């Protein structure tokens, strides 16, 4: 079952893109990821990065009650400090933690402005490892 609206949104986005992703090879899928990355849409260059994005969704849902997860997504959707990180976050601010997590795992240089916001939410909603 979905533990949060955020996870439900992920499922809806996957459902809307299913026709494209059902009929492609792994190489084609990775190429599509890279195209989205190159356009500034998201931080994922390949399917491995997308898995890291989804891992953050799982962590958020694992460590928080439904109510606390809803609160987190509401705060992110209203937090103007997350704007500009990437186009996905500009459209769906509740994806901010996931996208920063991907960038961190890739070893990308991230503006202190975004890292400060990221760790502010991590300190409140997730355990640090």
Rosetta blueprint (number, residue, H / E / L):
1 X L
2 X L
3 X L
4 X L
5 X H
6 X H
7 X H
8 X H
9 X H
10 X H
11 X H
12 X H
13 X H
14 X H
15 X H
16 X H
17 X L
18 X H
19 X H
20 X H
21 X H
22 X H
23 X L
24 X L
25 X L
26 X H
27 X H
28 X H
29 X H
30 X H
31 X H
32 X H
33 X H
34 X H
35 X H
36 X H
37 X H
38 X H
39 X L
40 X L
41 X L
42 X L
43 X L
44 X L
45 X L
46 X L
47 X H
48 X H
49 X H
50 X H
51 X H
52 X H
53 X H
54 X H
55 X H
56 X H
57 X H
58 X H
59 X H
60 X H
61 X H
62 X H
63 X H
64 X L
65 X L
66 X H
67 X H
68 X H
69 X H
70 X H
71 X H
72 X H
73 X H
74 X H
75 X H
76 X H
77 X H
78 X H
79 X L
80 X H
81 X H
82 X H
83 X L
84 X L
85 X L
86 X L
87 X H
88 X H
89 X H
90 X H
91 X H
92 X L
93 X H
94 X H
95 X H
96 X H
97 X H
98 X H
99 X H
100 X H
101 X H
102 X H
103 X H
104 X H
105 X H
106 X L
107 X L
108 X L
109 X L
110 X L
111 X L
112 X H
113 X H
114 X H
115 X H
116 X H
117 X H
118 X H
119 X H
120 X H
121 X H
122 X H
123 X H
124 X H
125 X H
126 X L
127 X L
128 X L
129 X L
